């Protein structure tokens, strides 16, 4: 179409001066006909007058009458001839004007087409508005242009974009005032030949140097999208006319469509962005499963913990099924298909491969999007990694069952020993040994309950801690003295090495006493008869350092790491002693950590172990 | 006299002693083991008529020990009664699947009841050991 434009323009240029460049052929023909007719009339008149003079009564009179008749006929012919000629001339002028107008319209439509096409190719709102501005301005060859978009929320106009006069873009205009408001109320174009004298100007644009303006509604589907205004500046004589308004209206309706599409796309992009942010903030993986295309798109912040490094992963349905734990697959598939058919919320917990040979436990909740016939077309869901929660629940269950087992064991011991004692009343010596065992079991039970209580308080952080400066060497020597009978029993050597004047840590003496007792008692317990146990205390960079070294059975490397965990017992501990609860070292760790220290062990199986703990000295006042 | 041989696999020394004394007084020959490994050794060497097997033990758990006992040609026909203070449903189920003859919870039994149950298990197993008319009290 735009190729046609130069052609038309050449044509229009040629018809720009119709009188000079293309004279009508009818006019000279008329002129020549008139001259011929006038000549003939003179000849007839002369012949008639001559005949009348020669014979005034007879033939001459007849000839004169005939001549007069001929003259009349000639005059009539000339008259009608001239009228026809004039009509023909008029006709010709009118058809030329029609052609001209048609050509002008075609040109305008061509411009409109180009303009609208450019506009409809813009999907980004701000770029689109700029394009509309430039195009509308050029369409009417004007100085400025502005777009006032209707703001549904505020029920007013916003100056969305402008070029040429410096309107305050972004500011709002009321609906009940100003030219844009007028157009919005009437939904008709408005031409103002002298803007300055129009009484209803709005505040914002009152002082702008606008001379004349044309404003048209931007309508789409009976809905007002905005108002498009084109203007000339003060100092020009250009006045807009009906044709300008008509052309701008056509363009405005196309522009309105484009704006609506761009706004919808913007809303979609916004919504998608919000969705992504929400998915990212919730520690979830969100997925969008296109059932027809058979592709699942996963995205979310914690995806990497589950399956892959990527933020977004696309899988086919089969690929997804392949990541599920085989034991969960059938159940999940069944729920999935039932959901697609019946439509209740899909909610399942299952295991999914982490890609490294392990599985994570997830909770998956989803809803299908259905088409008009109720068929599920997409499935939108959120997956939450509940592995840690499940692990904690399992630990709780394990703890309860372990503790109940640990409590039942000494209780059974007490019960059975007393039962045996009852049966041996006739044998005081044997009876005494059963009662003694019952007592020992009772003490174990009390110790176990106390340890559990301390652990529970330390874990919850509400153990009452009474800190003071503690002489760790003195405390250690007291404990050693307490254990003396046991040490003597096993003919072991137990020594304490500590320099004089060691700094005193700021700790709870009762709790630290428990640490020292547990560690030395362990050393004695797991060191064979005639072995050696040595405690060494000194001050170092990390504060006070307390270590007990034994010549015991040592600890297998595999067990070292887990040694300080709750209920853990080294595999070879049982070979020597079978009454451990698996709580002692865990309690030691909790207490030492409570005072900001560290505890660890160094060991070689068969040679011995060293258990070390440190206590910071700057902990005073903490 | 009842001369059935009972192997008690129990890590707690007090419970082990109580079972040993009590079942011994009932006339059984009692073998004891301190953990699963020890228990398997004793089962292979001592050919017991019945095994009482604790569940929660270090080294080999009761379930692991049971698996081995049921795999070994020499021990797989010996009835094994799980003898535990743990009553975890999954363990009970697994023990049954592995062919345990029964499941006893220590804390809910007196030693006398334990002896009675041991006799019942032996009868069920068709050994029908010679039982003294008046078991010692």
Boltz contact constraints between the chains, C-beta under 6 A:
constraints:
  - contact:
      token1: [A, 401]
      token2: [B, 86]
      max_distance: 6.0
  - contact:
      token1: [A, 401]
      token2: [B, 88]
      max_distance: 6.0
  - contact:
      token1: [A, 405]
      token2: [B, 56]
      max_distance: 6.0
  - contact:
      token1: [A, 405]
      token2: [B, 85]
      max_distance: 6.0
  - contact:
      token1: [A, 405]
      token2: [B, 86]
      max_distance: 6.0
  - contact:
      token1: [A, 408]
      token2: [B, 85]
      max_distance: 6.0
  - contact:
      token1: [A, 408]
      token2: [B, 107]
      max_distance: 6.0
  - contact:
      token1: [A, 409]
      token2: [B, 12]
      max_distance: 6.0
  - contact:
      token1: [A, 409]
      token2: [B, 85]
      max_distance: 6.0
  - contact:
      token1: [A, 412]
      token2: [B, 15]
      max_distance: 6.0
  - contact:
      token1: [A, 412]
      token2: [B, 106]
      max_distance: 6.0
  - contact:
      token1: [A, 412]
      token2: [B, 107]
      max_distance: 6.0
  - contact:
      token1: [A, 413]
      token2: [B, 14]
      max_distance: 6.0
  - contact:
      token1: [A, 413]
      token2: [B, 15]
      max_distance: 6.0
  - contact:
      token1: [A, 416]
      token2: [B, 18]
      max_distance: 6.0
  - contact:
      token1: [A, 416]
      token2: [B, 111]
      max_distance: 6.0
  - contact:
      token1: [A, 419]
      token2: [B, 110]
      max_distance: 6.0
  - contact:
      token1: [A, 419]
      token2: [B, 111]
      max_distance: 6.0
  - contact:
      token1: [A, 420]
      token2: [B, 21]
      max_distance: 6.0
  - contact:
      token1: [A, 437]
      token2: [B, 14]
      max_distance: 6.0
  - contact:
      token1: [A, 441]
      token2: [B, 14]
      max_distance: 6.0
  - contact:
      token1: [A, 569]
      token2: [B, 58]
      max_distance: 6.0
  - contact:
      token1: [A, 571]
      token2: [B, 59]
      max_distance: 6.0
  - contact:
      token1: [A, 574]
      token2: [B, 35]
      max_distance: 6.0
  - contact:
      token1: [A, 574]
      token2: [B, 58]
      max_distance: 6.0
  - contact:
      token1: [A, 578]
      token2: [B, 11]
      max_distance: 6.0
  - contact:
      token1: [A, 578]
      token2: [B, 13]
      max_distance: 6.0
